[in-house]
Every structure is written in C-alpha cells, then in structure tokens.
C-alpha cells in the first residue's frame, strides 16, 4: 500500500473502520455515564410531599417515613388560636415532588406562650391612652379597678391581682386590669379631717374620760 493510497479517505477502508469504531466507543461511554448518573441521582423517581399542616411532629414524622422522607424542626412561631407544637409550615411545601430521602424542614407553633413587656402606662397616661397602647400590643383588658385620685388617670396595671412593675413581662394576650382614678380627692398632708379620721377610737374615748373628771 502506497502512502497516497493510505491517505486517500475514500479508498482507505482502515480509516473508516477506525473512525466508526471511535464513534461507537464514544457513544457507549456517554451512554454509560448518563445511565450511571440517572441511577445515582434516581432520575425520574420522585415522592410527592404530603400536607402535614396542623399535625403534631410525631404524626408528621410517621407520615414522612412512610413516604421515604425525613423531617426536622427548623423554626417556631406563635399563633394563639392553634395548639402548641402543631406544624404551621414546611419546606418543601405540600404537593411538591422531591427525591426519596429528602429532609423536610418544619415550622411549629411554640410550645409555650411567649412573654411580652407591658407598655409603661402607669402614672403617665390617661385611661384611653393606656387602653389603646395595651390593646395595640396584643393584650386584653378587664374592667378597670378604681381608686381615689385624678379622674381617668392610670395609676398602675395589674395582672392576676398583682400590680406590675415597669418593664415586667407577661404572656402575650394576657388579660390586664388598669388601676384608674375615680375623681375622688386623695387625703392631703396636714388635713385635720384626715387626721381625725385616722385617730383611734380608744384615744377619743380616753380624752372624753379625762374631760369627765
């Protein structure tokens, strides 16, 4: 075979045989790689995420396990009208398709009611101002407790019968009681009426006895 014949593509059968063999080998390698990736990534296999909102974590874990999924609690929030510990949200959401073995992240309702600082309304707010601030903060109000003092002026805040101090925390949504002045005058220092009112009866009786003699 001459060099001219070897480099003649149309007449050199060895060239075409080698070229076809190379194409076949490359195709087989590509097919094997793609097939291996499909097996490794489980291409085409998907699990639909079930809806577990409102369930407890234990119940949700069982449902996910039956679907070949796992779950963990990643966050919490507070919704007062829902049971403590129930699932509020999860990611991925219900209905989405995921690979088997995927971890689902849960957001649950807090197990205990969070505490909130009571706004400072004692001795610096009128009744209406205090009511507006407390209601806006998410608290409830019971009937006011009245004492002698400037009318409709707030002198304190009570929770479960105890007067709260400035900056104290109580559960969110707690029912509070405002201590409000009823317009009656407070006894002034040096007021003879007040002194007389506070004088013990026994002292008055002894004075009467002395005058008798």
Helices and strands as residue ranges (DSSP letters): H 3-6, H 13-41, E 47-48, H 57-66, E 70-77, E 87-91, E 97-98, E 103-109, E 115-117, H 127-136, E 140-141, E 145-147, E 154-159, E 162-163, E 169-171, E 175-181, H 192-198, H 201-212
